[in-house]
Amino acid sequence: MKKNGFTLVEVLAILIVLGFLVALTIPAYLTVLKSVKRDNYQSKVREIEVAAKKYGESVKDDVKSVGNACYRITVERLIQLGELTSDDDKEDVIYNATDNTPLLGEIRVCYDEKNFDIEAYYTVEFDSSSLYHKGDKVTIGNTIYECLHDYTGEKSGGIEGSYKEDNKTLSYFKELWN
């Protein structure tokens, strides 16, 4: 007798194999998606910092006049000045690629007296309960810090917190500007 189609056991075996393959690929896909979003976020931050540095060069005397403090400007203002292009037709905003919320941090434009150069940093106010990733810049008062390693929140010890890696104690943040 000639067999037409698959038996129930064969169909179940195929479904189990497909289910196993899906279970293996979903976490990898989510990890890649998260990484792509983070890279996109960092790219937008670099774009903001480059635009702010360019703007800072055009108002170098104003930046110098604030002394050791940094000249402060917002993303919205950079868009209004034509240094950046808004992500929205109705509002002057740049969206965070990781969660689709507006980037509401502040840009600090600083004059480096040693190198006679303008530096720009996109920063957010430090919150010990927040998550920060390597490369993020935070402020406490006029001091700017760069995150050196993923910071996971309150249990990490605040801005002075440290972690252990290869029997070494390393800081989560380093001071960039004071």
LUMSE-603897 format. One record per residue: residue in one letter; residue number from 1; x, y, z of N, C-alpha, C, O in turn. Coordinates in steps of 0.1 Angstrom, whole numbers, plus 2048, in hexadecimal, padded with zeros to 3 digits. Layout:
N
SITE/a/NUM/X/Y/Z/X/Y/Z/X/Y/Z/X/Y/Z
...
//
This chain:
178
SITE/m/1/808/7F4/800/800/800/800/809/80C/800/813/80D/807
SITE/k/2/805/816/7F8/80D/822/7F7/809/82C/802/7FD/82E/805
SITE/k/3/813/833/808/811/83C/813/80F/84A/80E/817/84F/806
SITE/n/4/805/851/812/802/85F/80F/803/867/81B/7FC/865/825
SITE/g/5/80C/871/81C/80D/87A/827/816/875/832/81D/86B/830
SITE/f/6/815/87C/83D/81E/879/849/815/873/854/809/875/855
SITE/t/7/81B/86B/85C/814/865/867/814/86F/873/81C/879/872
SITE/l/8/80C/86D/87D/80B/877/888/819/877/88F/81D/882/894
SITE/v/9/81F/86C/891/82D/86C/897/837/874/890/83F/87C/896
SITE/e/10/837/873/882/840/87B/87A/83D/88A/87B/847/892/87D
SITE/v/11/830/88E/87B/82D/89C/87D/831/8A1/88A/836/8AC/88C
SITE/l/12/82F/899/895/833/89D/8A2/842/89F/8A4/847/8A8/8AA
SITE/a/13/849/896/89D/858/897/89E/85D/8A3/897/866/8AA/89C
SITE/i/14/857/8A7/88C/85A/8B3/884/857/8BF/88D/85F/8C9/88E
SITE/l/15/84B/8BF/893/848/8CB/89C/851/8CC/8A8/854/8D7/8AC
SITE/i/16/855/8C1/8AE/85E/8C2/8B9/86C/8C7/8B5/872/8D0/8BB
SITE/v/17/871/8C3/8A9/87E/8C8/8A4/87C/8D7/8A1/885/8DF/8A5
SITE/l/18/872/8DB/89A/870/8E9/898/86E/8F1/8A4/874/8FC/8A5
SITE/g/19/867/8EC/8AE/866/8F3/8BB/874/8F5/8C2/876/8FF/8C8
SITE/f/20/87C/8EB/8C1/889/8EB/8C7/892/8F6/8C0/899/8FD/8C6
SITE/l/21/891/8F6/8B3/899/900/8AB/894/90E/8AE/89C/917/8B0
SITE/v/22/887/910/8AF/882/91D/8B3/886/921/8C1/88A/92D/8C3
SITE/a/23/886/918/8CA/88A/91B/8D8/899/91F/8D9/89D/926/8E1
SITE/l/24/8A1/919/8D0/8AF/91C/8CF/8B2/92A/8C8/8BB/931/8CD
SITE/t/25/8AA/92D/8BE/8AD/93A/8B7/8A7/946/8BD/8AD/951/8BB
SITE/i/26/89C/946/8C4/896/952/8CA/89F/959/8D3/8A1/965/8D1
SITE/p/27/8A6/953/8DD/8AF/95B/8E5/8BA/961/8DE/8BE/96C/8E0
SITE/a/28/8C0/95A/8D4/8CA/960/8CC/8C5/96C/8C4/8CC/976/8C3
SITE/y/29/8B9/96B/8BE/8B3/976/8B7/8B1/982/8C0/8B4/98D/8BC
SITE/l/30/8AC/980/8CC/8A9/98B/8D6/8B7/991/8DA/8B7/99D/8DC
SITE/t/31/8C1/98A/8DB/8CE/98F/8DF/8D4/998/8D4/8D9/9A3/8D6
SITE/v/32/8D2/993/8C8/8D7/99B/8BC/8CF/9A8/8BB/8D4/9B2/8B8
SITE/l/33/8C2/9A7/8BC/8B9/9B2/8BB/8BC/9BD/8C6/8BD/9C9/8C3
SITE/k/34/8BF/9B8/8D2/8C3/9C1/8DD/8D0/9C8/8DA/8D2/9D4/8DC
SITE/s/35/8D9/9C1/8D4/8E7/9C6/8D1/8E5/9D0/8C5/8EC/9DB/8C6
SITE/v/36/8DD/9CE/8BC/8DB/9D7/8B0/8D5/9E4/8B5/8D9/9EF/8B1
SITE/k/37/8CB/9E3/8BE/8C5/9EF/8C4/8CF/9F7/8CC/8CF/A03/8CB
SITE/r/38/8D7/9F0/8D4/8E1/9F7/8DC/8EB/9FE/8D2/8EF/A0A/8D5
SITE/d/39/8EF/9F8/8C8/8F9/9FE/8BE/8F2/A0A/8B8/8F9/A14/8B6
SITE/n/40/8E6/A09/8B4/8DE/A14/8AE/8DE/A20/8B8/8E0/A2B/8B4
SITE/y/41/8DB/A1D/8C5/8DB/A27/8CF/8E9/A2E/8D0/8E9/A3B/8D0
SITE/q/42/8F3/A26/8D1/901/A2C/8D2/904/A35/8C5/90B/A3F/8C6
SITE/s/43/8FF/A30/8BA/901/A38/8AE/8FA/A46/8AE/900/A50/8AA
SITE/k/44/8EE/A46/8B4/8E7/A52/8B5/8EE/A5B/8BF/8EE/A68/8BD
SITE/v/45/8F3/A56/8CA/8FA/A5E/8D4/906/A64/8CD/909/A70/8D0
SITE/r/46/90E/A5C/8C6/91A/A62/8BF/916/A6D/8B5/91D/A77/8B4
SITE/e/47/90B/A6B/8AE/906/A75/8A5/903/A82/8AC/906/A8D/8A8
SITE/i/48/8FC/A81/8B8/8F9/A8C/8C0/906/A93/8C5/907/AA0/8C4
SITE/e/49/910/A8B/8CA/91C/A91/8CF/924/A98/8C3/92A/AA2/8C6
SITE/v/50/924/A92/8B8/92B/A99/8AC/924/AA6/8A9/92B/AB0/8A6
SITE/a/51/917/AA6/8A8/910/AB2/8A5/912/ABD/8B0/914/AC9/8AD
SITE/a/52/913/AB9/8BD/915/AC2/8C8/923/AC7/8C7/926/AD3/8CA
SITE/k/53/92D/ABF/8C4/93B/AC3/8C2/93C/ACE/8B7/943/AD8/8B8
SITE/k/54/935/ACB/8AC/935/AD4/8A1/92F/AE2/8A5/934/AEC/8A2
SITE/y/55/924/AE1/8AC/91E/AED/8B1/927/AF4/8BB/928/B00/8BA
SITE/g/56/92D/AEC/8C4/937/AF2/8CD/942/AFA/8C7/947/B04/8CC
SITE/e/57/947/AF4/8BC/951/AFB/8B4/94D/B09/8AF/954/B12/8AF
SITE/s/58/940/B09/8AB/93B/B16/8A6/938/B20/8B1/937/B2C/8AE
SITE/v/59/937/B1C/8BD/935/B25/8C9/940/B23/8D3/93E/B24/8DF
SITE/k/60/94C/B21/8CE/957/B1E/8D7/95A/B28/8E2/95D/B24/8ED
SITE/d/61/958/B35/8DF/95A/B3F/8E9/950/B3E/8F5/953/B40/900
SITE/d/62/943/B3A/8F1/939/B38/8FB/93C/B2C/904/93B/B2C/910
SITE/v/63/941/B21/8FE/945/B15/905/951/B18/90E/951/B14/91A
SITE/k/64/95B/B1F/909/966/B23/911/962/B2C/91D/968/B2A/928
SITE/s/65/958/B34/91B/954/B3E/926/94E/B37/932/94E/B3D/93D
SITE/v/66/949/B2B/931/944/B24/93D/94F/B1E/945/94C/B17/950
SITE/g/67/95B/B1F/941/966/B1A/949/967/B0B/94A/965/B05/940
SITE/n/68/96A/B06/956/96B/AF8/958/95E/AF0/956/95D/AE4/954
SITE/a/69/953/AF8/958/945/AF2/956/943/AF0/947/94B/AF5/93F
SITE/c/70/939/AE9/944/937/AE6/935/92A/AEE/931/921/AF0/939
SITE/y/71/92A/AF2/925/91F/AF8/91E/914/AED/91D/918/AE2/918
SITE/r/72/908/AF0/920/8FE/AE6/91F/8F4/AE9/914/8F0/AF5/912
SITE/i/73/8F0/ADF/90D/8E6/AE0/902/8DE/AD3/901/8E2/AC9/905
SITE/t/74/8D2/AD5/8FC/8C9/AC9/8FB/8C8/AC4/8ED/8CC/ACB/8E3
SITE/v/75/8C4/AB8/8EB/8C2/AB2/8DE/8B8/ABB/8D6/8BA/ABE/8CA
SITE/e/76/8AD/ABF/8DC/8A3/AC7/8D6/8A9/AD4/8D0/8A6/AD8/8C5
SITE/r/77/8B2/ADA/8D8/8B8/AE7/8D3/8C2/AE4/8C8/8C2/AED/8BE
SITE/l/78/8C9/AD9/8C8/8D2/AD6/8BC/8CA/AD4/8B0/8CE/AD8/8A5
SITE/i/79/8BE/ACE/8B1/8B5/ACC/8A6/8B0/ADA/8A1/8B0/ADC/894
SITE/q/80/8AC/AE3/8AA/8A7/AF0/8A6/8B2/AF8/89F/8AF/B00/896
SITE/l/81/8BF/AF6/8A3/8CA/AFD/89D/8CE/AF7/890/8D7/AFC/889
SITE/g/82/8C8/AEC/88C/8CB/AE5/87F/8D7/ADC/880/8DC/AD8/875
SITE/e/83/8DC/AD9/88B/8E8/AD0/88D/8E4/AC1/88C/8EC/AB9/889
SITE/l/84/8D8/ABE/88F/8D2/AB1/88F/8C5/AB1/888/8BE/ABB/886
SITE/t/85/8C1/AA5/883/8B4/AA3/87C/8AB/A9B/886/8AF/A91/88B
SITE/s/86/89F/AA0/888/896/A9A/891/891/A8C/88C/890/A8A/880
SITE/d/87/88E/A83/895/888/A76/891/879/A77/890/873/A6D/88C
SITE/d/88/874/A83/893/865/A84/893/862/A91/88B/869/A9B/88C
SITE/d/89/857/A91/883/853/A9C/87B/84C/AA7/884/84D/AB3/880
SITE/k/90/847/AA3/88F/83F/AAD/897/847/AB2/8A3/844/ABD/8A8
SITE/e/91/851/AAB/8A8/859/AAF/8B3/868/AAF/8B0/86C/AA8/8A7
SITE/d/92/86F/AB7/8B8/87E/AB7/8B6/884/AAD/8C0/888/AB0/8CB
SITE/v/93/884/AA0/8BB/889/A95/8C4/892/A8B/8BC/890/A8A/8B0
SITE/i/94/89A/A85/8C3/8A1/A79/8BE/89D/A6D/8C7/89D/A6F/8D4
SITE/y/95/899/A62/8C1/894/A57/8C9/89F/A4D/8CD/8A8/A4A/8C5
SITE/n/96/89D/A48/8D9/8A6/A3D/8DE/8A2/A30/8D7/897/A2C/8D7
SITE/a/97/8AC/A2A/8D0/8A9/A1E/8C8/8A5/A12/8D1/89F/A09/8CC
SITE/t/98/8A9/A12/8DD/8A7/A07/8E6/899/A06/8EB/893/9FB/8ED
SITE/d/99/892/A12/8ED/885/A12/8F3/87B/A1C/8EC/870/A1D/8F1
SITE/n/100/880/A22/8E2/877/A2C/8DA/872/A38/8E2/868/A3D/8DE
SITE/t/101/87A/A3C/8EC/876/A48/8F4/880/A53/8EF/88B/A50/8EB
SITE/p/102/87C/A5F/8F1/885/A6A/8ED/891/A6A/8F6/891/A67/902
SITE/l/103/89D/A6E/8F0/8A9/A6F/8F7/8A8/A7D/8FE/8A9/A87/8F8
SITE/l/104/8A7/A7D/90B/8A5/A89/913/8B1/A8D/91B/8B0/A96/923
SITE/g/105/8BC/A87/918/8C8/A8B/91F/8CD/A98/91B/8C6/A9F/913
SITE/e/106/8D8/A9C/921/8DE/AAA/91E/8EB/AA8/918/8F3/A9E/91B
SITE/i/107/8EE/AB1/90F/8FC/AB1/909/904/ABB/910/901/AC7/911
SITE/r/108/910/AB6/914/91A/ABF/91A/925/AC2/910/92B/AB9/90C
SITE/v/109/926/ACF/90D/931/AD3/903/93B/ADA/90C/939/AE4/912
SITE/c/110/947/AD4/90C/952/AD8/915/95E/ADD/90D/961/AD7/902
SITE/y/111/966/AE6/912/972/AEB/90C/97E/AE4/913/980/AE6/91F
SITE/d/112/986/ADC/90C/991/AD6/911/99D/ADF/910/9A3/AE0/905
SITE/e/113/9A2/AE5/91B/9AC/AEF/91A/9BA/AE9/917/9C3/AEF/911
SITE/k/114/9BC/ADC/91A/9C8/AD5/917/9CA/AD3/908/9D5/AD5/903
SITE/n/115/9BF/ACF/901/9C0/ACC/8F3/9BA/AD8/8EA/9BA/AD7/8DE
SITE/f/116/9B6/AE2/8F1/9AF/AEE/8EA/9A4/AE9/8E0/9A4/AED/8D5
SITE/d/117/99C/AE0/8E6/992/ADA/8DD/985/AD9/8E4/984/ADA/8F1
SITE/i/118/97A/AD8/8DD/96D/AD6/8E2/969/AC7/8E3/96C/AC0/8DA
SITE/e/119/963/AC3/8EE/95E/AB6/8F0/950/AB6/8F3/94B/AC0/8F9
SITE/a/120/948/AAC/8EF/93A/AAC/8F1/936/A9E/8F6/93B/A94/8F1
SITE/y/121/92D/A9E/900/929/A92/907/91A/A92/908/914/A9B/90E
SITE/y/122/913/A88/903/905/A86/906/904/A7F/913/909/A74/915
SITE/t/123/8FD/A85/91D/8FD/A80/92B/8EF/A7F/930/8E5/A86/92B
SITE/v/124/8ED/A76/93A/8E1/A76/942/8E5/A77/951/8F1/A74/954
SITE/e/125/8DC/A7C/959/8DF/A7D/967/8E0/A6F/96D/8D8/A67/96B
SITE/f/126/8EB/A6D/975/8ED/A60/97B/8E2/A5C/985/8DE/A64/98D
SITE/d/127/8DD/A50/984/8D3/A4A/98D/8D8/A3C/990/8D9/A34/988
SITE/s/128/8DB/A3A/99D/8E1/A2E/9A1/8D9/A22/99F/8DE/A16/99F
SITE/s/129/8CC/A24/99D/8C3/A18/99A/8C1/A15/98C/8BA/A0C/988
SITE/s/130/8C7/A1D/983/8C6/A1B/974/8D1/A11/96F/8DB/A0F/975
SITE/l/131/8CE/A0C/963/8D7/A04/95C/8DF/A0D/952/8D9/A15/94A
SITE/y/132/8EC/A0B/952/8F5/A12/948/8FD/A08/941/901/9FE/947
SITE/h/133/900/A0B/935/909/A03/92D/916/A09/92A/918/A15/92C
SITE/k/134/920/A01/926/92D/A06/923/92C/A11/919/925/A0F/90F
SITE/g/135/933/A1C/91C/932/A27/913/928/A32/916/92A/A3E/912
SITE/d/136/91E/A2F/91F/915/A39/923/91C/A44/92B/925/A41/932
SITE/k/137/917/A50/92A/91D/A5B/932/912/A60/93B/907/A63/937
SITE/v/138/916/A62/948/90D/A67/952/913/A73/959/91F/A75/959
SITE/t/139/90A/A7B/960/90F/A86/967/90B/A86/976/900/A81/979
SITE/i/140/913/A8B/97E/90F/A8F/98C/914/A9D/98E/921/A9F/98E
SITE/g/141/90B/AA6/98E/90F/AB4/98F/916/AB8/982/910/AB6/977
SITE/n/142/922/ABE/982/929/AC2/976/933/AB7/972/93A/AB8/968
SITE/t/143/934/AAC/979/93D/AA1/976/937/A97/96C/92C/A93/96E
SITE/i/144/93E/A94/962/93A/A8A/958/942/A7E/959/94E/A7E/95A
SITE/y/145/93B/A72/959/941/A65/95B/93D/A5D/94F/932/A5E/949
SITE/e/146/946/A54/94B/943/A4A/940/942/A3C/946/94A/A39/94F
SITE/c/147/938/A35/942/936/A27/947/940/A1E/940/941/A1E/934
SITE/l/148/948/A16/948/952/A0D/942/94D/9FF/941/953/9F7/939
SITE/h/149/943/9FB/948/93E/9EE/948/92F/9EE/94C/92B/9F7/953
SITE/d/150/927/9E5/946/918/9E6/949/916/9E7/958/91A/9DF/960
SITE/y/151/90E/9F2/95C/90B/9F5/969/8FC/9F1/96C/8F4/9F5/964
SITE/t/152/8FA/9E8/975/8ED/9E2/977/8E4/9E9/981/8D8/9E4/983
SITE/g/153/8E8/9F3/988/8DF/9FA/991/8E4/9FB/99F/8F0/9F9/9A1
SITE/e/154/8DB/9FD/9A9/8DF/A00/9B7/8E9/9F6/9BD/8F2/9FA/9C4
SITE/k/155/8E8/9E9/9BA/8F1/9DF/9C0/8FF/9E1/9BB/908/9DA/9C0
SITE/s/156/901/9E9/9B0/90E/9EB/9AB/917/9F5/9B2/923/9F6/9AF
SITE/g/157/911/9FC/9BC/919/A05/9C4/91A/A13/9C0/923/A1B/9C5
SITE/g/158/911/A18/9B7/911/A26/9B4/91C/A2A/9AB/923/A21/9A5
SITE/i/159/91F/A37/9A9/929/A3C/9A0/937/A37/9A4/93F/A36/99B
SITE/e/160/939/A34/9B1/946/A2F/9B5/947/A20/9B6/951/A1A/9BA
SITE/g/161/93C/A19/9B1/93B/A0B/9B1/946/A04/9A9/94B/A0A/9A0
SITE/s/162/948/9F7/9AC/952/9F0/9A4/94D/9E1/9A3/944/9DD/9AA
SITE/y/163/954/9DA/99A/951/9CC/998/95E/9C4/997/969/9CA/995
SITE/k/164/95D/9B7/998/969/9AF/997/969/9A8/98A/95F/9A2/985
SITE/e/165/975/9A8/984/977/9A0/977/986/99C/977/98F/9A3/979
SITE/d/166/988/98F/975/995/989/975/99D/98D/981/9A9/990/980
SITE/n/167/997/98B/98D/99D/98F/99A/9A2/99D/99B/9AB/9A0/9A3
SITE/k/168/99C/9A6/993/99F/9B4/993/992/9BC/997/987/9B8/993
SITE/t/169/994/9C6/99F/989/9CF/9A2/989/9DB/998/993/9E2/998
SITE/l/170/97E/9DC/991/97E/9E7/987/972/9F0/989/967/9EB/98E
SITE/s/171/973/9FD/986/968/A06/988/95E/A05/97C/961/A02/971
SITE/y/172/952/A08/980/947/A09/976/948/A16/96D/945/A16/961
SITE/f/173/94D/A21/974/94D/A2E/96D/95B/A34/96F/962/A32/978
SITE/k/174/95E/A3C/965/96A/A45/966/966/A53/963/95D/A56/95B
SITE/e/175/96D/A5C/96A/96A/A6A/968/96F/A6F/95B/97B/A6D/958
SITE/l/176/967/A76/953/96B/A7C/946/96E/A8B/948/977/A90/942
SITE/w/177/965/A91/950/966/AA0/950/962/AA5/95E/958/AA0/963
SITE/n/178/969/AAE/964/966/AB4/970/969/AC2/970/966/AC9/97A
//
